[in-house]
Amino acid sequence: MNLCGGRASVENSVYTTKISKFLKDLPHRNEISHFLILLNDQDFEKACPLFPSLRYRILHFNDFPGKLEVKRFSDVEFLEHKIEDSPQPKQLYIKLPKEKLFIDIKNYEYRLLTSKMNEIINIFMDLGAIKIETAYFRENTENIEISGGVNVNINHIDVGTDNSYINNNTAVNYTKEMIEFPVRDNFELDVFKLYKNYYLPKMNEWQNIITRRVDGENQTINYMFTNKENKKLRRKLVEKLKCLNISVCYNYEECVDVMKSFNVTFNEIKAENIFYSQEEKDAKKKKKQAEEYENAYICWVPNWLSNYFVVSL
């Protein structure tokens, strides 16, 4: 008995749904961290033939975990990607991968987390969310106590927030938000719009949410996100850069182990209203218009005339 052959045939016969295949085929991006330092001309070139330039010392004596570019400050307008705010010489920048924007590295962890949270919110909206309730948890070592709440209405979208900070040695920052959208009858889910998302191909948890929504037609989903980003700079590298008078302020712990829960309610969905391409959606629309035109024509033709056509035939 060929057990290996039997096992292969079973694996090949496993049924893969259309949404699973779509998610599997999403383009996978393996981008490395991209750093940037701007130097004045006197730092970019050798100040003395006997001593290496600052540019040389930065590039050859600092082990960056990714790609490092050292550019002339005078050439800043010719850079491939923009720098947020006013560019400064001798400051360490890092590029946000999705936005293709260089920012001060001190803001990187928070901005990356915000970028990811914006994307998952957009995914929920594409899936037909009518209410998104979120709760944000983060340990806070500061001993403060603040409480407050606000409710606003922006273009018929209700947003509510409720903040509280606990005054303990290991305080917890806790924030609640709620976003509501109008209910849509006969909701149509355009799966092909999910193709534009940057982080989705790497986020298996997000793909599972989409699969449950599409294949299971789920109308409620609960999800807990925990931020587990790797540290971008080692302490030793930061100290070496500071010795070269490079401005570096990097707080990795600020966004580590941040947790955010999502409780999402969706529009009711039907399998015939799920589309994987614009062409598929347009074809259904044309077919529906043709059926409506045919029904309208049949209603317009008098009974005696329709009987005439039947007799003639």
ABEGO torsion letter per residue (X at the ends): XBAAAAAAAAAAABBBBAAAAAAAABBBBBBBBBBBBBBBAAAABBABAABBBAAAAAAAABBBBEBBBBBBAAAAAABABBBBEBBBBGBBBBBBAAAGBBBBAAAAAAAAAAAAAAAAAAAAAAAGBABBBBBBBBBBABBBBBBBBBBBBBGGBBBBBBBBBBBBABBBBBBBBBBBBBBBBGBBBBAAAAAABAAAAABAAAAAAAAAAAAAGBABBBBBBBBABBBABBAAAAAAAAAAGBBBBBBAAAABGBBBBBBBBBBBBBAAABBABAAAAAAAAAAAAAAAAAAAAAAABBAAAAAAAAAAX
